[in-house]
Amino acid sequence: MSEDWAVIPVRGLADSKTRLSSYLGERKKLLVEALLQDVLSSILQSKVYGAVLVVSPDANVAAKARGSEVSFLRQTSFGLNRAIEQVNRLALRENALSMTTILADIPLAEPRDFRELFDLGNGDRKAVMVPSLKGGTNVMMTRPPAAIRPGYGRWSYSKHLRQAQIAGIDAYSMSNARVSFDIDTVDDLIELRRRDPEGRTASARVVRSMQPILNHARAA
């Protein structure tokens, strides 16, 4: 299976976005589902990847991710970095050409963004990254898979650049306001409403239904 993989890790419907739990309660699951739906839609429409995998320790995610064009992989260890390492090993066994890790909380990403990222840079050994506005790494392609060790967490973007330097592979950074915007806080939800007032994305439509909750959170 010599093709390019897209991998979307999801912590779980209940366990993702813990900073929003106190505000959204059970409705947070609707947001997590909508975020995943938006990201998968853009990935599939880009027609860049030969394989699209959602990896999660939560079996409930499988029902939201499976389809003719998306596969689900049950995560067997704890944490984001372990999830990426697990898929890296699988990708290497399957002779994948590249692996792109895409976080499931970037609802404004568009198909053209993934096409641009895929075409950025030259050579058979490279890393292409999109930093988040908060210093993380929202998207990272490595060619080949496991070319650098995943270091997700606080300031992961700078860590990944350092890993690429240590590995001696070319590293490219893509500046993109849509892909750099991710959802973690109430302020991010409010910003999503501002950026997508017409509800083009499923995530913005869910957030619109939560407007009274957001108004209360802002007033608190």
PEJOPE-V270546 format. One record per run of one state. SS is the DSSP state (2 for helix, 1 for strand, 0 for the rest). FROM is the first residue (numbers start at 1). TO is the last residue. If there is no record, write none. Layout:
BEGIN
SS FROM TO
SS FROM TO
END
This chain:
BEGIN
0 1 3
1 4 9
0 10 17
2 18 46
0 47 50
1 51 56
0 57 59
2 60 65
0 66 66
1 67 67
0 68 69
1 70 74
0 75 79
2 80 93
0 94 97
1 98 102
0 103 110
2 111 119
0 120 125
1 126 131
0 132 136
1 137 143
0 144 155
2 156 167
0 168 169
1 170 173
0 174 176
2 177 180
0 181 185
2 186 195
0 196 201
2 202 209
0 210 210
2 211 219
0 220 220
END
